[in-house]
């Protein structure tokens, strides 16, 4: 890992202190003044995001697309595992057949 | 018995209703997969964690005792992360039931996180404030529909990024690009959370990280946004490409160039200093 990566890793934990006033209080004040007009904020883009974030299928497909290598490795490991089981089972059944 | 002891030990803390009446946990039980006993035990711990979770801890020096405590840095961080996620689940569950105090706690925990993400992308404190407010209003209005398939923090972060990208799109249509290329004066204060003190001991330099952040904030938008999404937000190239509507190749090139600019500027500064 080069030094820039190290600094960027630390930078993830950085938080900016808002310059004027307390951001928490501003948000809470805003929340206490919610009215019907604010429903407009829940536009199509937001509803689409909400729908996607509530869908297991979508999240799985996204994870699959973002980490294809992980799933390929998992597939290979699973194929190897079942191959081994099949191979052992076949040998056992052959042995049993020859004994009989 | 253990439950009673815990109650006595923490009677000054804000103990959730379920401590008085375990039956009131029914709804929460459905949301969390732990056993009732564990949930109650967790709740006590959580209340302390939520109250004590410091989202902005400017004190980066650590006493010897503290360092000893944090010897297993990574493990401690992971445990803390898990605890925080459980806290969030509890707060979200309560907020979904209409508990305003729980939602306020979520606001207090994540307001600076949302503000920071917005500020890095938009490089404007007023716009970052507007976006933070907008994001929390959206969350407040829709939290009942949040199923919790991803962590609350991830959900919030993606919502913030989406809102910021929308703002940038609107801005790029209306504002002269030259304005957005003006150097941003260092008029903001950076503080750090959840520091790993071992890392700090070996190579951490608060000032260097601040310098890196300052360079990032002053990068051109086409470099800044992909770099932030990739290196600070852990988005994949594909996700960035979809979000900013640019080909993956362009995204990769821009991130590579942005990193090179940062390295060059750091190198130049080092040479100038020494």
HADDOCK unambig.tbl for C-alpha pairs under 7 A between the chains (distance, minus, plus):
assign (segid A and resid 7 and name CA) (segid B and resid 209 and name CA) 5.53 0.50 0.50
assign (segid A and resid 8 and name CA) (segid B and resid 231 and name CA) 6.61 0.50 0.50
assign (segid A and resid 8 and name CA) (segid B and resid 232 and name CA) 6.76 0.50 0.50
assign (segid A and resid 11 and name CA) (segid B and resid 209 and name CA) 6.10 0.50 0.50
assign (segid A and resid 12 and name CA) (segid B and resid 232 and name CA) 5.27 0.50 0.50
assign (segid A and resid 13 and name CA) (segid B and resid 192 and name CA) 5.50 0.50 0.50
assign (segid A and resid 13 and name CA) (segid B and resid 193 and name CA) 5.24 0.50 0.50
assign (segid A and resid 13 and name CA) (segid B and resid 194 and name CA) 6.81 0.50 0.50
assign (segid A and resid 14 and name CA) (segid B and resid 190 and name CA) 6.23 0.50 0.50
assign (segid A and resid 14 and name CA) (segid B and resid 191 and name CA) 5.55 0.50 0.50
assign (segid A and resid 14 and name CA) (segid B and resid 192 and name CA) 4.39 0.50 0.50
assign (segid A and resid 14 and name CA) (segid B and resid 193 and name CA) 6.28 0.50 0.50
assign (segid A and resid 15 and name CA) (segid B and resid 56 and name CA) 6.77 0.50 0.50
assign (segid A and resid 15 and name CA) (segid B and resid 112 and name CA) 6.46 0.50 0.50
assign (segid A and resid 15 and name CA) (segid B and resid 113 and name CA) 6.28 0.50 0.50
assign (segid A and resid 15 and name CA) (segid B and resid 116 and name CA) 5.60 0.50 0.50
assign (segid A and resid 15 and name CA) (segid B and resid 190 and name CA) 5.68 0.50 0.50
assign (segid A and resid 15 and name CA) (segid B and resid 191 and name CA) 5.29 0.50 0.50
assign (segid A and resid 15 and name CA) (segid B and resid 192 and name CA) 5.93 0.50 0.50
assign (segid A and resid 16 and name CA) (segid B and resid 112 and name CA) 6.85 0.50 0.50
assign (segid A and resid 16 and name CA) (segid B and resid 116 and name CA) 5.12 0.50 0.50
assign (segid A and resid 16 and name CA) (segid B and resid 188 and name CA) 6.62 0.50 0.50
assign (segid A and resid 16 and name CA) (segid B and resid 189 and name CA) 5.66 0.50 0.50
assign (segid A and resid 16 and name CA) (segid B and resid 190 and name CA) 4.70 0.50 0.50
assign (segid A and resid 16 and name CA) (segid B and resid 191 and name CA) 6.33 0.50 0.50
assign (segid A and resid 17 and name CA) (segid B and resid 188 and name CA) 6.58 0.50 0.50
assign (segid A and resid 17 and name CA) (segid B and resid 189 and name CA) 5.24 0.50 0.50
assign (segid A and resid 17 and name CA) (segid B and resid 190 and name CA) 6.17 0.50 0.50
assign (segid A and resid 18 and name CA) (segid B and resid 188 and name CA) 7.00 0.50 0.50
assign (segid A and resid 19 and name CA) (segid B and resid 188 and name CA) 6.23 0.50 0.50
assign (segid A and resid 23 and name CA) (segid B and resid 111 and name CA) 6.73 0.50 0.50
assign (segid A and resid 23 and name CA) (segid B and resid 129 and name CA) 6.99 0.50 0.50
assign (segid A and resid 24 and name CA) (segid B and resid 107 and name CA) 6.56 0.50 0.50
assign (segid A and resid 24 and name CA) (segid B and resid 108 and name CA) 5.81 0.50 0.50
assign (segid A and resid 24 and name CA) (segid B and resid 111 and name CA) 5.83 0.50 0.50
assign (segid A and resid 27 and name CA) (segid B and resid 133 and name CA) 5.12 0.50 0.50
assign (segid A and resid 30 and name CA) (segid B and resid 133 and name CA) 6.79 0.50 0.50
assign (segid A and resid 31 and name CA) (segid B and resid 137 and name CA) 6.24 0.50 0.50
assign (segid A and resid 41 and name CA) (segid B and resid 138 and name CA) 6.54 0.50 0.50
assign (segid A and resid 42 and name CA) (segid B and resid 138 and name CA) 6.43 0.50 0.50
assign (segid A and resid 54 and name CA) (segid B and resid 146 and name CA) 6.74 0.50 0.50
assign (segid A and resid 54 and name CA) (segid B and resid 147 and name CA) 5.68 0.50 0.50
assign (segid A and resid 54 and name CA) (segid B and resid 149 and name CA) 6.37 0.50 0.50
assign (segid A and resid 66 and name CA) (segid B and resid 236 and name CA) 6.15 0.50 0.50
assign (segid A and resid 66 and name CA) (segid B and resid 238 and name CA) 6.94 0.50 0.50
